[in-house]
Amino acid sequence: MDGDEMTRIIWEFIKEKLILSNVDVELKYYDLGLPYRDQTDDQVTIDSALATQKYSVAVKCATITPDEARVEEFSLKKMWKSPNEPIICKNIPRLVPGWTQAITIGRHAFGDQYRATDFVVDKPGKFKMIFAPNDGSTPSEWEVYDFPAGAVAWSITGFAHSCFQYAIGKKWPLYMSTKNTILKAYDGRFKDIFQDIFEKHYKPEFDKLKIWYEHRLIDDMVAQVLKSSGAFVWACKNYDGDVQSDILAQGFGSLGLMTSVLVCPDGKTIEAEAAHGTVTRHYREHQKGRPTSTNPIASIFAWTRGLEHRGKLDGNPDLIKFSQTLERVCVETVESGIMTKDLAGCIHGLANCKLNEHYVNTTDFLDAIKTNLDKALGK
């Protein structure tokens, strides 16, 4: 799935120079760039989601989530809606130095503050919002959501299975955090459903791997995370996951070192993407013909995580090995001292960073990755 702005330019390089020059793979292409989404009335987003369901693996470039300014900039018909684990490098200092191992955040991709109100839907039906003016004029009515089933339970159950399966795959303990003391109905459902599914489906496997599942209040969990050394999966509600994943990324060094994988409850279907945006500021520089130093690592890892999963589904060890090799090459390139400005800033402070002394521009960094990958593959 193609995207927007600076990441779209980097995406093309990654696809042509790093992936297709080494992997014989048939790609189904969907342009999720904002102009084409607008042109198709966002049908392309729906088509790409259906294709993901069909083929089980998708890799996605960062895309613009339109606000009022973007609607004006692109002359859009309307404001289209918007459709995570750190990468650790030894030489990139962490704001939280105790985080010596990765932490994976599982974010529930449904409801929450994004469809705010604390109530539970226990049967199929339509959720409507009505505004009745005090002057007695005709009320306005909006259909917010058509629930195919008891939606909270239905979506939390799927999320819980995804989290438990992911924790088993990583062989890491799983923590679920809520504020069930305040939002008793909605958050209480998370706590109860997770516990029930754990006891019924996953406890023996967790015991065998000597890992555990625990529910924590979000306040306690945040404090524990800061004191921990990492190596666990943290399941969050939608809004909590949105906020905490960015904090986590910065704590590990940079948003440019954050991967994001959307996992379906079937454990088979995934969509991998970078956890950052389209890097608009750099794109504005690029449009003026100026070189940028944009970090492509998270976008590269979107491809590697997708291809590795494809390799697992197809029983293709060579594809898995290629994906792991490319990831290793990215980390080793940074650890050898070749990096983009955001990472150099973590070491030297952004104000002190000098081009070609502390950091290189985007194309030079991508060329270095390609050279090192060719070496690693024995080309």
Secondary structure in CASP SS format (residue, H / E / C, confidence):
PFRMAT SS
TARGET T0000
AUTHOR 0000-0000-0000
METHOD secondary structure of the structure
MODEL  1
M C 1.00
D E 1.00
G C 1.00
D C 1.00
E H 1.00
M H 1.00
T H 1.00
R H 1.00
I H 1.00
I H 1.00
W H 1.00
E H 1.00
F H 1.00
I H 1.00
K H 1.00
E H 1.00
K H 1.00
L H 1.00
I H 1.00
L C 1.00
S C 1.00
N C 1.00
V C 1.00
D C 1.00
V C 1.00
E C 1.00
L C 1.00
K C 1.00
Y C 1.00
Y C 1.00
D E 1.00
L C 1.00
G C 1.00
L H 1.00
P H 1.00
Y H 1.00
R H 1.00
D H 1.00
Q H 1.00
T C 1.00
D C 1.00
D C 1.00
Q H 1.00
V H 1.00
T H 1.00
I H 1.00
D H 1.00
S H 1.00
A H 1.00
L H 1.00
A H 1.00
T H 1.00
Q H 1.00
K H 1.00
Y H 1.00
S C 1.00
V E 1.00
A E 1.00
V E 1.00
K E 1.00
C C 1.00
A C 1.00
T C 1.00
I C 1.00
T C 1.00
P C 1.00
D C 1.00
E H 1.00
A H 1.00
R H 1.00
V H 1.00
E H 1.00
E H 1.00
F C 1.00
S C 1.00
L C 1.00
K C 1.00
K C 1.00
M C 1.00
W C 1.00
K C 1.00
S C 1.00
P C 1.00
N C 1.00
E E 1.00
P E 1.00
I C 1.00
I C 1.00
C C 1.00
K C 1.00
N C 1.00
I C 1.00
P C 1.00
R C 1.00
L C 1.00
V C 1.00
P C 1.00
G C 1.00
W C 1.00
T C 1.00
Q C 1.00
A C 1.00
I E 1.00
T E 1.00
I E 1.00
G E 1.00
R E 1.00
H C 1.00
A C 1.00
F C 1.00
G C 1.00
D H 1.00
Q H 1.00
Y H 1.00
R H 1.00
A C 1.00
T C 1.00
D C 1.00
F C 1.00
V C 1.00
V C 1.00
D C 1.00
K C 1.00
P C 1.00
G E 1.00
K E 1.00
F E 1.00
K E 1.00
M E 1.00
I E 1.00
F E 1.00
A C 1.00
P C 1.00
N C 1.00
D C 1.00
G C 1.00
S C 1.00
T C 1.00
P C 1.00
S E 1.00
E E 1.00
W E 1.00
E E 1.00
V E 1.00
Y E 1.00
D E 1.00
F E 1.00
P C 1.00
A C 1.00
G C 1.00
A H 1.00
V H 1.00
A H 1.00
W H 1.00
S H 1.00
I H 1.00
T H 1.00
G H 1.00
F H 1.00
A H 1.00
H H 1.00
S H 1.00
C H 1.00
F H 1.00
Q H 1.00
Y H 1.00
A H 1.00
I H 1.00
G H 1.00
K H 1.00
K C 1.00
W C 1.00
P C 1.00
L E 1.00
Y E 1.00
M E 1.00
S E 1.00
T E 1.00
K C 1.00
N C 1.00
T C 1.00
I C 1.00
L C 1.00
K H 1.00
A H 1.00
Y H 1.00
D H 1.00
G H 1.00
R H 1.00
F H 1.00
K H 1.00
D H 1.00
I H 1.00
F H 1.00
Q H 1.00
D H 1.00
I H 1.00
F H 1.00
E H 1.00
K H 1.00
H H 1.00
Y H 1.00
K H 1.00
P H 1.00
E H 1.00
F H 1.00
D H 1.00
K H 1.00
L H 1.00
K C 1.00
I C 1.00
W C 1.00
Y E 1.00
E E 1.00
H E 1.00
R E 1.00
L E 1.00
I H 1.00
D H 1.00
D H 1.00
M H 1.00
V H 1.00
A H 1.00
Q H 1.00
V H 1.00
L H 1.00
K H 1.00
S C 1.00
S C 1.00
G C 1.00
A C 1.00
F E 1.00
V E 1.00
W E 1.00
A E 1.00
C E 1.00
K C 1.00
N H 1.00
Y H 1.00
D H 1.00
G H 1.00
D H 1.00
V H 1.00
Q H 1.00
S H 1.00
D H 1.00
I H 1.00
L H 1.00
A H 1.00
Q H 1.00
G H 1.00
F C 1.00
G C 1.00
S C 1.00
L H 1.00
G H 1.00
L H 1.00
M E 1.00
T E 1.00
S E 1.00
V E 1.00
L E 1.00
V E 1.00
C C 1.00
P C 1.00
D C 1.00
G C 1.00
K C 1.00
T C 1.00
I E 1.00
E E 1.00
A E 1.00
E E 1.00
A E 1.00
A C 1.00
H C 1.00
G C 1.00
T C 1.00
V C 1.00
T H 1.00
R H 1.00
H H 1.00
Y H 1.00
R H 1.00
E H 1.00
H H 1.00
Q H 1.00
K C 1.00
G C 1.00
R C 1.00
P C 1.00
T C 1.00
S C 1.00
T C 1.00
N C 1.00
P C 1.00
I H 1.00
A H 1.00
S H 1.00
I H 1.00
F H 1.00
A H 1.00
W H 1.00
T H 1.00
R H 1.00
G H 1.00
L H 1.00
E H 1.00
H H 1.00
R H 1.00
G H 1.00
K H 1.00
L H 1.00
D H 1.00
G C 1.00
N C 1.00
P H 1.00
D H 1.00
L H 1.00
I H 1.00
K H 1.00
F H 1.00
S H 1.00
Q H 1.00
T H 1.00
L H 1.00
E H 1.00
R H 1.00
V H 1.00
C H 1.00
V H 1.00
E H 1.00
T H 1.00
V H 1.00
E H 1.00
S C 1.00
G C 1.00
I C 1.00
M C 1.00
T C 1.00
K H 1.00
D H 1.00
L H 1.00
A H 1.00
G H 1.00
C H 1.00
I H 1.00
H H 1.00
G C 1.00
L H 1.00
A H 1.00
N H 1.00
C C 1.00
K C 1.00
L E 1.00
N C 1.00
E C 1.00
H C 1.00
Y E 1.00
V C 1.00
N C 1.00
T H 1.00
T H 1.00
D H 1.00
F H 1.00
L H 1.00
D H 1.00
A H 1.00
I H 1.00
K H 1.00
T H 1.00
N H 1.00
L H 1.00
D H 1.00
K H 1.00
A H 1.00
L C 1.00
G C 1.00
K C 1.00
END
